[in-house]
Amino acid sequence: MNDSFTTRLAPGQALTVAAARAPRRLVVTSGRLWLTISGGTDDHWLRAGEGLTVAAGQEIVAEGWPQAEFQLLQPMPQGRAVAKPARGWRMNLAGQAA
């Protein structure tokens, strides 16, 4: 993946991800990822499609094994407006206004 939300780790490359104020979800999008989380006693091995939640205040050290791509997702801020369809409009299954 080449989008701005994906981090790519080449063979032998390690990355330290700083702690955040809010919990985050780490999801592996390709390859295999080894990681350790501050305050934990276990290492974690994740494959494409797998993920885990990183608690607020935890730092992560990750390394591709041999390489990996992952996304670190943050929750949507509380109170943020969610887009809704305008009144009086509806879409049919073909995606055209009815």
C-alpha positions as CSV (number, residue, x, y, z in Angstrom):
1,M,0.0,0.0,0.0
2,N,1.3,3.5,-0.7
3,D,-1.2,5.7,1.1
4,S,-0.2,8.1,3.8
5,F,-1.8,6.1,6.6
6,T,0.4,3.0,6.0
7,T,3.9,2.6,7.4
8,R,6.3,0.3,5.6
9,L,9.2,-1.5,7.3
10,A,12.0,-2.9,5.1
11,P,13.9,-6.0,6.1
12,G,15.9,-5.3,9.3
13,Q,14.3,-1.9,9.8
14,A,12.9,-1.2,13.3
15,L,10.7,1.7,14.3
16,T,9.8,3.2,17.7
17,V,6.3,4.7,17.8
18,A,5.8,7.3,20.6
19,A,3.1,7.0,23.2
20,A,-0.2,8.8,22.5
21,R,-2.9,10.2,24.8
22,A,-5.6,8.0,23.4
23,P,-5.7,4.3,22.6
24,R,-4.9,3.3,19.1
25,R,-5.5,0.2,16.9
26,L,-2.5,-1.2,15.1
27,V,-3.4,-3.3,12.0
28,V,-0.9,-5.2,9.8
29,T,-1.8,-4.7,6.1
30,S,0.9,-6.9,4.6
31,G,3.8,-9.1,5.7
32,R,4.6,-10.1,9.3
33,L,5.3,-7.7,12.2
34,W,7.2,-8.3,15.4
35,L,6.4,-5.8,18.2
36,T,6.9,-5.1,21.8
37,I,4.8,-2.7,23.8
38,S,6.1,-0.6,26.8
39,G,4.8,-1.9,30.1
40,G,4.3,-5.4,28.7
41,T,6.2,-8.6,29.2
42,D,5.4,-10.3,25.9
43,D,6.5,-9.9,22.3
44,H,3.7,-10.0,19.7
45,W,3.8,-11.5,16.2
46,L,1.1,-10.3,13.8
47,R,0.4,-11.2,10.2
48,A,-1.5,-9.4,7.5
49,G,-5.1,-8.9,8.7
50,E,-4.3,-9.1,12.4
51,G,-4.1,-6.3,14.8
52,L,-4.2,-5.2,18.4
53,T,-5.2,-2.3,20.6
54,V,-2.4,-0.2,22.1
55,A,-3.5,1.6,25.3
56,A,-3.0,5.3,25.9
57,G,0.6,6.0,27.1
58,Q,2.2,2.9,25.6
59,E,5.1,3.1,23.3
60,I,5.6,0.5,20.5
61,V,8.8,-0.9,19.0
62,A,8.1,-2.7,15.7
63,E,10.1,-4.6,13.2
64,G,9.1,-6.2,9.9
65,W,9.9,-9.9,9.9
66,P,11.3,-9.8,7.3
67,Q,9.2,-6.9,6.1
68,A,5.7,-5.5,6.9
69,E,3.3,-2.7,6.4
70,F,0.9,-1.5,9.1
71,Q,-1.6,1.2,9.9
72,L,-2.0,2.9,13.3
73,L,-5.6,3.9,13.6
74,Q,-6.8,6.5,16.0
75,P,-10.4,6.8,17.3
76,M,-12.6,9.6,16.0
77,P,-12.7,12.5,18.5
78,Q,-15.8,12.7,20.7
79,G,-18.4,15.1,19.6
80,R,-17.4,15.2,16.0
81,A,-20.2,15.6,13.6
82,V,-21.0,12.7,11.3
83,A,-22.2,13.4,7.8
84,K,-25.9,12.5,7.2
85,P,-27.8,12.5,3.9
86,A,-29.8,15.7,3.2
87,R,-33.5,15.5,4.0
88,G,-35.7,14.6,1.1
89,W,-33.0,12.7,-0.7
90,R,-32.5,9.0,-0.9
91,M,-30.3,6.8,-3.1
92,N,-31.3,3.7,-4.9
93,L,-29.1,0.7,-5.2
94,A,-27.5,2.0,-8.4
95,G,-26.3,5.1,-6.5
96,Q,-28.5,7.5,-8.3
97,A,-30.9,10.0,-6.7
98,A,-34.4,8.6,-6.6
